[in-house]
Amino acid sequence: MASEASFFSRLRQGLSKTRDQLAGRLDRLLPKGRQVDAALLEELEEALVTSDLGVKTAVELMTGLGAAVKREGLESAEDLKAYLRRAILEILQPVEKPLEVPRLDRPWVLLALGVNGTGKTTTIGKIALRLRQQGRSVLLAAADTFRAAAIQQLEIWGQRAGVEVIKHQEGADPSAVAFDAIKAAQSRGVEVVIIDTAGRLHTRVNLMEELKKVKRIVAREQPGAPDEVLLVLDATTGQNALAQAKTFHEAIGITGLCLTKLDGTAKGGIVIAISREFGIPIRLIGVGEQIEDLQTFRAEEFVRALI
């Protein structure tokens, strides 16, 4: 397993674009001798918004910062960065809740949601591989039946992780795949079932209605499940990820988030915006392609790597 220093190094490297946008801009806004005034605070607010913290979160942070400037006499770049680190940490700490898979006397079921292109299937594969490395038995369900590539991609991850993939033919009823996976896990004593679901609207049925049906079937066949409804979001889409979280959460009920591709964007502030907006636990973040780049979300390390 990678060391803590290695994890932080990967995180810091992955967040470099967002850090350059946010902390780098703060440094450029505060050359030696520049006074902290209204014009500077306005420019800083713009920097927060363009890092995709969102207008609401940026305004709240700046209101608090403006008050702190008067109250505490903040006057340097380090003073302002220290305040932002504390304020952002206060937003993120409540949602720092790792993905935990307890040992039950039944299969523990994870339902994975997310639109196509977010890295959902890859995330499922990495979670499965991590669990297998921990000695857990895992079964994958290819319930994204509307996209042949999704089934094939999940099979590749199944082979890599050494776990079986329950699948039907392309275009089959996703709920039937979920049903078969639950039954197979129950009969074989498998500890964990991870269900990959469709990520786009299909011509015959509304996506959210299809996902609700899958969730109902899982709950019917395995009381207490799904134990986790994990939404995978692509951080590079910025505010669009916020809209996706709202839509999925209202329709299905999300219990955890995974934000991917943080290494490919200067808008990693979306993590803060989503935390502030919904308070949904952030389980995992992705900062690269390797298995080690899917990391447990740790608020303090995230803030330290960001600012």
KAWORA-V58120 format. One record per pair of residues at least 24 apart in sequence whose ideal C-beta (glycine too) atoms are under 6 Angstrom apart, sorted by sequence separation. I is the first residue (numbers start at 1). J is the second residue. D is the distance in whole Angstrom. If there is no record, write none. Layout:
BEGIN
i: [I	I]
j: [J	J]
d: [D	D]
END
This chain:
BEGIN
i: [235	263	41	138	139	140	141	142	229	236	256	257	258	262	263	61	145	229	230	231	232	233	234	235	254	258	259	260	145	228	234	235	256	228	230	236	22	121	132	145	236	238	241	245	21	132	235	143	242	121	125	129	238	242	36	121	128	235	245	143	128	143	235	141	178	141	175	179	36	175	178	182	141	174	178	182	211	139	154	175	208	139	30	27	26	139	143	144	146	137	143	144	137	138	139	140	141	142	143	144	136	136	146	131	128	124	124	121	107	107	116	108	109	110	111	112	113	115	116	114	107	101	109	123	120	109	118	111	118	109	118	109	114	109	110	111	112	113	114	108	110	113	123	119	129	126	126	95	91	92	88	91	97	99	91	52	95	95	98	96	96	93	92	89	89	52	57	88	53	57	52	51	52	85	53	54	57	53	85	84	81	21	14	18	14	17	18	15	14	14	11	10	10	23	19	2	11	15	15	8	12	11]
j: [259	287	66	163	164	165	166	167	254	261	281	282	283	287	288	87	171	255	256	257	258	259	260	261	280	284	285	286	172	255	261	262	283	256	258	264	51	150	161	174	265	267	270	274	51	162	265	174	273	153	157	161	270	274	69	154	161	268	278	177	163	178	270	177	214	178	213	217	75	214	217	221	181	214	218	222	252	181	196	217	251	185	77	77	77	190	195	196	198	190	196	197	191	192	193	194	195	196	197	198	191	192	202	192	194	194	196	196	185	190	199	192	193	194	195	196	197	199	200	199	193	192	218	232	232	222	232	226	233	225	234	226	231	227	228	229	230	231	232	227	230	248	258	260	291	291	294	275	272	275	272	275	281	283	276	238	281	282	296	297	299	299	299	299	303	267	272	303	269	273	269	269	270	303	272	273	276	273	307	307	307	266	262	266	263	266	268	268	287	288	287	287	293	307	306	292	301	305	306	301	305	305]
d: [5	5	6	5	6	5	5	4	5	5	5	5	6	5	5	5	6	5	5	5	5	5	6	5	5	4	5	4	5	5	5	5	4	6	6	5	5	6	5	5	4	4	5	6	5	6	5	4	6	5	3	4	5	6	6	6	4	6	6	4	6	5	6	5	5	6	5	5	5	5	5	4	4	5	6	5	6	6	5	4	4	5	4	6	6	5	5	5	5	5	6	6	5	5	5	5	4	6	5	5	5	6	5	6	6	5	5	6	4	6	4	5	5	5	5	6	6	5	5	6	5	6	6	5	4	6	5	4	6	4	4	5	6	5	4	5	5	5	4	5	6	6	5	4	6	5	4	5	6	5	6	5	4	4	5	4	5	5	5	6	4	5	4	6	5	4	6	5	4	5	5	4	4	5	5	4	5	5	5	6	5	4	5	5	4	4	3	5	3	6	6	6	6	5	6	5	6	5	6	6	4	5]
END
